[in-house]
Amino acid sequence: MQEIEFEDRSSKWWGYGDYYCVSPNGTKILLPYKSEPPHGDSYHNLIINSKTLKGYIWCGYFLWSECGKYFTCDWLEGMGGHRDGATWVFTQISRATIVVAPEELLYRVVLNPTYSEMHSILREKNQKHLWKILLNEGNSSWEEFF
């Protein structure tokens, strides 16, 4: 298992293998490789203290909040599909943004703004603005790992 490297609060790109990282408060976060759709990025389980997140994490980047209590990355609800002859046709490939509080084993999926809009906000504005949106209580409720 390879450690994800960080520069400041942002990770370097990671994917296509088994990874882990450690939160600023010392919690170990495991990201074992699950699979990848044809012509797509790898997706991974997210496990903290033997608890698993519902859905999957897309490979790519992590961004920690200034306080170090939260991280955000890209999330995948699940993979489904059906066989069409010799070909497996994937369904339910949706990308969203997730915010995780690893010490509390809580997460929230942020659907609005969309995944691509969130990345535009990050490019065009500062991280404080992004975290204000991600932690807005009107977004979605916090859920527990299972």
Order of alpha helices (4+ residues) and beta strands (2+ residues): beta-beta-beta-beta-beta-beta-beta-beta-beta-beta-beta-beta-beta-beta-beta-beta-alpha-alpha-beta
